[in-house]
Amino acid sequence: MTGTTRLAEVDAALDRHAPLPRSNGELVFEEPWHARALGMGVVALEHAGASWADFRAHLVAAIERRPPEPGASPATAYYSAWIEALERLLRDRGLLP
């Protein structure tokens, strides 16, 4: 599976519930760690055998728990929630302490 195919799968899985940040149709990565978080999540979930539906539920909950901090951009708030969701899903599966 190519990176483009993976991204299309991620987009489709998250579209209605927790879409990836975009501007004029392009993904928004304001800081290098935003792109790294996305890539790390795609690879980690693939290796863990987790479905995007499982991850989406964790991501939606993380977004609800983590309102944007004052002065933080929407992209930073989103990718912070993304990391939290990834950690929780991997912890729930016994892959993180």
C-alpha positions as CSV (number, residue, x, y, z in Angstrom):
1,M,0.0,0.0,0.0
2,T,1.4,3.4,-1.0
3,G,1.5,6.5,1.2
4,T,-1.1,8.1,-1.1
5,T,-3.4,5.1,-0.7
6,R,-3.0,5.1,3.1
7,L,-3.8,8.8,3.3
8,A,-6.9,8.3,1.2
9,E,-8.0,5.5,3.6
10,V,-7.3,7.8,6.6
11,D,-9.3,10.6,5.0
12,A,-12.2,8.4,4.3
13,A,-12.2,6.9,7.8
14,L,-12.1,10.2,9.6
15,D,-14.0,12.5,7.1
16,R,-17.3,13.0,8.9
17,H,-16.2,12.6,12.5
18,A,-12.7,14.1,12.9
19,P,-11.4,15.3,9.5
20,L,-7.7,16.0,9.0
21,P,-7.0,19.8,9.1
22,R,-7.1,21.3,5.6
23,S,-6.8,24.7,4.0
24,N,-8.0,25.1,0.4
25,G,-8.1,21.3,0.1
26,E,-4.5,20.8,1.2
27,L,-3.5,19.2,4.5
28,V,-2.3,21.6,7.1
29,F,1.0,20.9,8.8
30,E,2.0,24.1,10.6
31,E,4.9,22.4,12.4
32,P,7.1,19.4,11.5
33,W,5.7,17.4,14.4
34,H,2.2,17.6,12.9
35,A,3.2,15.6,9.8
36,R,5.3,13.2,11.9
37,A,2.3,12.6,14.2
38,L,0.1,11.7,11.2
39,G,2.7,9.4,9.7
40,M,3.5,7.7,13.0
41,G,-0.1,7.1,13.6
42,V,-0.7,5.5,10.2
43,V,2.3,3.2,10.6
44,A,1.6,2.3,14.3
45,L,-2.1,1.5,13.7
46,E,-1.2,-0.6,10.7
47,H,1.4,-2.6,12.7
48,A,-1.0,-2.9,15.6
49,G,-3.8,-4.3,13.4
50,A,-6.1,-1.5,14.6
51,S,-9.0,-0.4,12.4
52,W,-9.5,3.3,11.5
53,A,-13.0,3.0,13.1
54,D,-11.3,2.0,16.4
55,F,-8.9,4.9,16.1
56,R,-11.6,7.4,15.1
57,A,-13.6,6.7,18.3
58,H,-10.5,7.4,20.3
59,L,-9.7,10.6,18.3
60,V,-13.3,12.0,18.6
61,A,-13.1,11.4,22.4
62,A,-9.6,13.1,22.6
63,I,-10.8,16.1,20.6
64,E,-13.8,16.4,23.0
65,R,-11.5,16.2,26.0
66,R,-8.9,18.5,24.7
67,P,-10.3,21.9,23.6
68,P,-7.8,24.2,21.9
69,E,-5.5,26.0,24.4
70,P,-5.6,29.8,24.2
71,G,-3.5,30.9,21.3
72,A,-3.1,27.4,19.9
73,S,-4.0,26.9,16.3
74,P,-6.7,24.4,15.3
75,A,-4.1,22.2,13.6
76,T,-2.0,22.0,16.8
77,A,-5.1,21.2,18.9
78,Y,-6.0,18.5,16.4
79,Y,-2.6,16.8,16.2
80,S,-2.3,17.0,20.0
81,A,-5.6,15.1,20.3
82,W,-4.3,12.7,17.5
83,I,-1.3,11.8,19.7
84,E,-3.4,11.3,22.8
85,A,-5.8,9.1,20.8
86,L,-3.0,7.0,19.4
87,E,-1.5,6.6,22.9
88,R,-4.8,5.5,24.4
89,L,-5.6,3.1,21.6
90,L,-2.2,1.4,21.9
91,R,-2.4,1.4,25.7
92,D,-5.9,-0.2,25.5
93,R,-4.4,-3.0,23.3
94,G,-1.6,-3.6,25.8
95,L,1.1,-2.2,23.4
96,L,2.1,0.7,25.7
97,P,2.7,0.5,29.4
